[in-house]
């Protein structure tokens, strides 16, 4: 998810738009050493780049969770931080901040090892919003087959719609092992007297198609 800057500015109140302009300016000149000289609340933390403080403040400044998420993704895209900063923002962030990091992964200059580690961490949670972000385009491009199959099962188990799984049709096509896992999962649900998600039948049908 990468919203157009002008589109986001149009959705914000004047004070929010002014804040976003300043935040993106901080991000554009980020070099890992600049500290905030006008933090939104309280004194700047020594050694923390201004844009990182803005990243945390987006929830207060943007008026809605959706706008704050879009602003955080734009900040990451503009700053182009390396692995250390991205990992720090994810590990120290709230659920909303972690979700923004996951959504921004395809647009950041990270090695697959760094990005996959964050995706795999999110997949270990039961936070459905994090899970939905974790199975986006970055996971489709970089998760190995074993991890990706288990991500699909995790979505089914937690109720995350498989529409969130990027490139599901491409990766599921002809995947006999995924078909086996889906069949076993359906059998377990049926034996326990629980409904089988419609999404499971859809995914199973995709595996039957030729690779």
C-alpha positions in Angstrom: 0.0 0.0 0.0 1.5 3.3 -1.1 -0.9 6.1 -1.3 -0.2 9.2 -3.4 1.0 12.2 -1.4 -1.4 14.6 -2.9 -4.3 12.2 -2.3 -3.4 11.9 1.3 -3.0 15.6 1.8 -6.4 16.2 0.4 -7.9 13.8 3.0 -6.3 15.6 5.9 -7.4 18.7 7.8 -5.2 21.8 7.2 -3.2 21.2 10.4 -2.7 17.6 9.5 -1.6 18.4 6.0 0.9 21.0 7.4 2.2 18.3 9.7 2.5 15.8 6.9 4.4 18.3 4.7 6.9 18.9 7.6 7.2 15.2 8.3 7.9 14.2 4.7 10.5 17.0 4.5 12.2 15.5 7.6 12.1 12.1 5.9 13.5 13.4 2.7 16.6 14.7 4.3 17.0 11.8 6.8 20.6 10.7 7.0 20.5 8.7 10.3 22.0 11.6 12.3 19.4 14.4 12.2 17.4 14.7 15.4 14.0 16.3 15.8 14.1 20.0 16.5 10.4 20.4 16.8 8.9 17.1 18.1 5.1 17.1 18.3 5.2 16.6 22.1 8.0 16.9 24.6 11.7 17.3 23.9 13.4 15.4 21.1 15.1 12.2 22.0 18.8 12.5 21.5 20.1 10.7 18.4 16.6 9.8 17.0 16.0 11.1 13.5 13.2 13.6 13.2 11.2 11.5 10.8 11.2 8.6 13.2 9.5 10.7 15.9 7.0 11.8 13.3 6.4 8.2 12.4 5.3 7.6 16.0 3.2 10.8 16.2 1.2 10.1 13.0 -1.7 8.6 15.0 -2.2 11.9 16.8 -1.7 14.1 13.9 -3.6 12.5 11.0 -7.1 12.3 12.3 -7.9 8.7 11.5 -6.2 5.3 11.7 -6.3 4.9 7.9 -4.7 8.3 7.3 -2.0 7.6 9.9 -1.2 4.3 8.3 -0.8 5.9 4.9 1.3 8.7 6.3 3.6 6.2 8.0 4.1 4.2 4.8 4.8 7.4 2.9 7.4 8.4 5.6 9.2 5.1 5.2 9.1 5.3 1.4 10.5 8.8 1.5 13.2 8.2 4.2 14.3 4.8 2.6 15.8 3.6 6.0 18.1 0.7 6.3 17.7 -2.5 8.2 18.6 -1.2 11.6 16.0 1.6 11.5 13.3 -0.5 10.0 13.8 -3.3 12.5 13.9 -0.8 15.4 10.6 0.9 14.3 9.0 -2.6 14.0 10.2 -4.0 17.3 9.4 -0.9 19.3 6.2 0.0 17.5 2.6 -0.3 18.4 0.5 -2.7 16.4 -0.5 0.1 14.0 3.2 1.1 13.6 4.2 -2.5 12.9 1.5 -2.9 10.3 2.8 0.2 8.5 6.3 -1.2 8.4 5.0 -4.5 6.9 3.0 -2.6 4.3 6.0 -0.6 3.3 8.4 -3.5 3.0 8.1 -3.8 -0.9 9.3 -0.2 -1.2 12.3 -0.3 1.1 16.0 -1.1 0.3 16.2 -4.2 2.5 17.8 -7.5 2.0 15.3 -10.4 1.9 16.7 -11.7 5.2 15.7 -8.5 7.1 12.2 -8.2 5.5 11.4 -11.9 5.9 12.3 -11.9 9.5 9.7 -9.1 10.2 7.1 -11.0 8.1 7.7 -14.2 10.0 7.5 -12.4 13.4 4.1 -11.0 12.4 2.9 -14.5 11.3 3.6 -15.8 14.8 1.0 -13.4 16.2 -2.8 -13.8 16.2 -3.3 -10.1 15.4 -5.4 -10.3 12.3 -4.5 -6.8 11.1 -0.8 -7.7 11.3 -1.4 -11.0 9.6 -3.2 -9.4 6.7 -0.3 -7.0 6.2 2.3 -9.7 6.5 0.8 -11.8 3.6 1.1 -9.0 1.1 3.3 -8.6 -1.9 6.6 -8.9 0.1 5.6 -12.3 1.4 4.5 -13.4 -2.0 7.9 -12.5 -3.4 10.2 -13.6 -0.6 8.7 -16.3 1.7 9.8 -19.8 0.8 7.2 -22.4 0.0 7.0 -23.9 3.5 6.6 -20.6 5.2 4.1 -19.3 2.6 1.9 -22.4 2.9 1.8 -22.1 6.7 0.9 -18.4 6.3 -2.1 -19.4 4.2 -3.2 -21.9 6.9 -2.7 -19.2 9.6 -5.0 -16.9 7.7 -7.7 -19.6 7.5 -7.2 -20.5 11.2 -7.5 -16.9 12.4 -10.2 -15.8 9.9 -8.1 -13.5 7.8 -9.7 -13.5 4.3 -7.5 -15.1 1.7 -8.1 -12.0 -0.4 -5.3 -10.5 1.7 -2.8 -13.1 0.4 -1.0 -11.4 -2.5 -0.6 -13.5 -5.6 -2.5 -16.4 -4.1 -3.5 -17.9 -7.4 0.0 -17.8 -8.8 1.7 -19.4 -5.8 -1.1 -22.0 -5.0 -1.3 -23.2 -8.6 -0.3 -26.9 -8.8 0.9 -26.9 -5.2 0.2 -30.5 -4.1 1.6 -30.0 -0.6 -0.7 -27.0 0.0 -3.6 -29.1 -1.2 -2.7 -31.8 1.3 -2.5 -29.3 4.1 -5.8 -27.7 3.2 -7.5 -31.1 3.0 -6.2 -32.1 6.4 -7.3 -28.8 7.9 -10.8 -29.2 6.4 -11.0 -32.7 7.8 -9.9 -31.5 11.3 -12.6 -28.8 11.2 -15.3 -31.2 10.1 -14.3 -33.8 12.7 -14.6 -31.1 15.4 -18.0 -30.1 14.2 -16.7 -26.7 13.0 -17.5 -25.1 9.7 -14.9 -25.1 6.9 -14.2 -21.6 5.6 -15.3 -20.9 2.1 -11.9 -19.5 1.4 -10.4 -23.0 1.9 -12.4 -24.4 -0.9 -11.3 -21.6 -3.1 -7.7 -22.1 -2.3 -8.0 -25.9 -2.8 -9.5 -25.3 -6.2 -6.5 -23.1 -7.1 -4.1 -25.9 -6.2 -5.8 -28.2 -8.7 -4.9 -26.0 -11.6 -1.7 -26.7 -13.5 1.5 -25.0 -12.6 
